[in-house]
């Protein structure tokens, strides 16, 4: 017997598409259903027999693909869900600088020195002066869950004068440093009519580009603007210069503020937008309830469709559908002890209403009288399997490649029919945009389609004693400002 409660899904990103890494480091995934398929394809014989019997069917190859269901949580970098997002977007995450011992103490982060407030790290993307770095997982309590400003930038020895770091000669296996924002000197960062300005801090240092989101203002009066409506989420709306970050999606009440005497904090995150690169995964199901477990591995698994969405007072849910190459089953796993899936306490399920900080349409908050009831983003890569007679030198029972189609994004938005504002956009085919922000536990995700054409929407009346709803169906097209159709921003920490 095999119980669904004992089925394990693990996977690993492929450096070379279709090839499982040697001695792969597999990672488990949280799922609500596993509908992956590894099956033989067969055809019936057309033999004509005088005894009216049938000849054996012939196996002609195999098919690999299928779907998994997910409840959405914040996807940590390197997790299987994060890798699937990369495969779906056909592009790599653009991450802020980080260092992580990743399970091996004293390996990447190798020392903290109290006297100099310098942290010694392996070479990588540089920490720049002004960066805000979030410290987690360190052995010394004074070094854990700390937000510290880089005072001297470096790729190997950044300094954090005034941070209160204590000596730690061999940082713990869980030690991690992640850039989560930047901080200006007293009075330097100012709120302009349409953005953020600076005199001393070079704002081009922080990798901001059109389509990236920022969270303005930290905890404490000294880290936020006196004008409360300037301490908000906003989107970069143009090319960033040394002196200015242009912003849109600003709220009503935003006003100029000189930030006098304040060291304003601005939080930033990782982001990804659609591209043209090919990212595959090797997935493995383990049926752990069997006396001798069976393991089914599938290589070259690309994400064909990915869904994210939900409705008021419900979980954020979705699905991931794959198309792949080869499969194999056996009793030996690719990795005997895969990494655990992201912990459900540290990375809880996201829910609409409770964790939805905002839904914005056309740059403005979508609220009264056209409140949003449900929303869903769907990616479709229109993949197609390439089948061949042989690989040239060998048999080809499975597909030899999986090729791209167009990157299609569909958005479903169900609103209460409060007035004809949205209906008018449907009837005129007026371009708009849509984004939704999910936040929980100091982390956030922002899904955004920056250019949408509304194609369907008609008020529905199902019967008496019901709210009249406007179910909108919108299609994404290329946005000239961001050069994309879909963007996902991922904030590891904000205040």
WOJOGI-V311803 format. One record per helix or strand of 3 or more residues. SS is the DSSP state (~ for helix, > for strand). FROM is the first residue (numbers start at 1). TO is the last residue. If there is no record, write none. Layout:
ss=SS from=FROM to=TO
ss=SS from=FROM to=TO
This chain:
ss=~ from=4 to=6
ss=> from=7 to=13
ss=> from=33 to=43
ss=> from=58 to=71
ss=~ from=80 to=89
ss=> from=98 to=100
ss=> from=109 to=113
ss=> from=118 to=121
ss=> from=131 to=136
ss=~ from=141 to=143
ss=> from=146 to=149
ss=> from=176 to=183
ss=> from=190 to=192
ss=> from=195 to=197
ss=~ from=203 to=206
ss=> from=213 to=216
ss=~ from=221 to=223
ss=~ from=228 to=230
ss=> from=233 to=236
ss=> from=244 to=248
ss=> from=265 to=267
ss=> from=270 to=273
ss=> from=281 to=287
ss=> from=294 to=311
ss=> from=317 to=323
ss=> from=327 to=330
ss=> from=356 to=361
ss=> from=372 to=380
ss=> from=384 to=386
ss=> from=401 to=403
ss=> from=408 to=416
ss=~ from=421 to=428
ss=> from=431 to=440
ss=> from=443 to=456
ss=> from=469 to=476
ss=> from=487 to=491
